[in-house]
Amino acid sequence: MDEVLKKIQSLGLLAVIRASGPQEVERIVEALVAGGVTGIEVTFTTPDALEAVEALADQYGDRIVLGMGTLTRPEHARQARGAGAQFLVSPHIEEELARAMADTQLPYMMGALTPTEIVRAYRLGCRVVKVFPGSLVGPGYLKSLRGPYPEVAVMPTGGVNLDNLADWMAAGAFAVGVGSGLFPRRWVQEGLYSKITERAEAFQSLIQSLP
């Protein structure tokens, strides 16, 4: 398995960051890293997202596992790699986009929900398939998928929180993607970054306690 994917699996958690711009991304990541969360995915829907990723790559280097998400166009793949992303994530499946992601030689994930979509993403080269939105299906769905598709690694994103994280992992999740469960928008708007660090610590403590 790719070394980056091994790191993500070891961490068990990617923080999915959609923010108002690079400065906000920097503050969120600072708070997350202080709490022990070092798997970072910055979405392309963040204004000046490439600038934000470049800054994070320069500041943290190998101390974090840094990727870009919400890739929706083929050119995003090349741009993300150029900015310093170590992995790529798309919310949907598209063959041209998959080819562009594969051309970067970076590990990539594509979003899928139904069994047919999950298998399609896997056959398009996704070593890990992003089940999105996870809030629509829940851990029981993932457990059911493991029967017919044991070879497909799956990362649920959306709706993952402290209350259901253990259930997701017990169901066979490769890792989980978490956004508002880690840093509610209100906390960011009110500058409550110490609370984000505390929440990150709680997630890390839970992950480390899992078998």
ChimeraX attribute file (.defattr): number of C-alpha atoms within 10 A of each C-alpha:
attribute: neighborCount
match mode: 1-to-1
recipient: residues
	/A:1	7
	/A:2	9
	/A:3	9
	/A:4	16
	/A:5	20
	/A:6	12
	/A:7	14
	/A:8	20
	/A:9	18
	/A:10	13
	/A:11	20
	/A:12	22
	/A:13	24
	/A:14	24
	/A:15	25
	/A:16	25
	/A:17	25
	/A:18	21
	/A:19	21
	/A:20	15
	/A:21	15
	/A:22	21
	/A:23	13
	/A:24	18
	/A:25	22
	/A:26	17
	/A:27	13
	/A:28	24
	/A:29	25
	/A:30	18
	/A:31	22
	/A:32	26
	/A:33	19
	/A:34	16
	/A:35	21
	/A:36	18
	/A:37	25
	/A:38	23
	/A:39	24
	/A:40	27
	/A:41	27
	/A:42	29
	/A:43	23
	/A:44	22
	/A:45	16
	/A:46	19
	/A:47	14
	/A:48	14
	/A:49	23
	/A:50	23
	/A:51	15
	/A:52	20
	/A:53	28
	/A:54	17
	/A:55	18
	/A:56	23
	/A:57	20
	/A:58	11
	/A:59	12
	/A:60	15
	/A:61	12
	/A:62	10
	/A:63	11
	/A:64	19
	/A:65	22
	/A:66	25
	/A:67	27
	/A:68	29
	/A:69	28
	/A:70	21
	/A:71	21
	/A:72	17
	/A:73	14
	/A:74	16
	/A:75	12
	/A:76	21
	/A:77	28
	/A:78	14
	/A:79	14
	/A:80	25
	/A:81	21
	/A:82	14
	/A:83	20
	/A:84	20
	/A:85	25
	/A:86	22
	/A:87	25
	/A:88	26
	/A:89	26
	/A:90	26
	/A:91	18
	/A:92	20
	/A:93	18
	/A:94	17
	/A:95	12
	/A:96	11
	/A:97	20
	/A:98	22
	/A:99	14
	/A:100	16
	/A:101	30
	/A:102	17
	/A:103	11
	/A:104	18
	/A:105	11
	/A:106	17
	/A:107	21
	/A:108	25
	/A:109	27
	/A:110	31
	/A:111	25
	/A:112	25
	/A:113	19
	/A:114	13
	/A:115	12
	/A:116	9
	/A:117	17
	/A:118	25
	/A:119	16
	/A:120	18
	/A:121	25
	/A:122	19
	/A:123	11
	/A:124	17
	/A:125	17
	/A:126	24
	/A:127	20
	/A:128	23
	/A:129	27
	/A:130	30
	/A:131	28
	/A:132	21
	/A:133	17
	/A:134	22
	/A:135	13
	/A:136	11
	/A:137	15
	/A:138	18
	/A:139	21
	/A:140	12
	/A:141	15
	/A:142	22
	/A:143	17
	/A:144	12
	/A:145	17
	/A:146	16
	/A:147	9
	/A:148	9
	/A:149	12
	/A:150	11
	/A:151	11
	/A:152	19
	/A:153	19
	/A:154	26
	/A:155	26
	/A:156	28
	/A:157	23
	/A:158	20
	/A:159	20
	/A:160	24
	/A:161	17
	/A:162	15
	/A:163	9
	/A:164	13
	/A:165	23
	/A:166	18
	/A:167	17
	/A:168	24
	/A:169	21
	/A:170	15
	/A:171	18
	/A:172	18
	/A:173	22
	/A:174	23
	/A:175	24
	/A:176	27
	/A:177	26
	/A:178	23
	/A:179	19
	/A:180	17
	/A:181	20
	/A:182	27
	/A:183	23
	/A:184	13
	/A:185	15
	/A:186	10
	/A:187	15
	/A:188	18
	/A:189	11
	/A:190	8
	/A:191	14
	/A:192	16
	/A:193	19
	/A:194	15
	/A:195	18
	/A:196	25
	/A:197	23
	/A:198	17
	/A:199	20
	/A:200	24
	/A:201	19
	/A:202	16
	/A:203	22
	/A:204	17
	/A:205	13
	/A:206	13
	/A:207	18
	/A:208	11
	/A:209	9
	/A:210	10
	/A:211	7
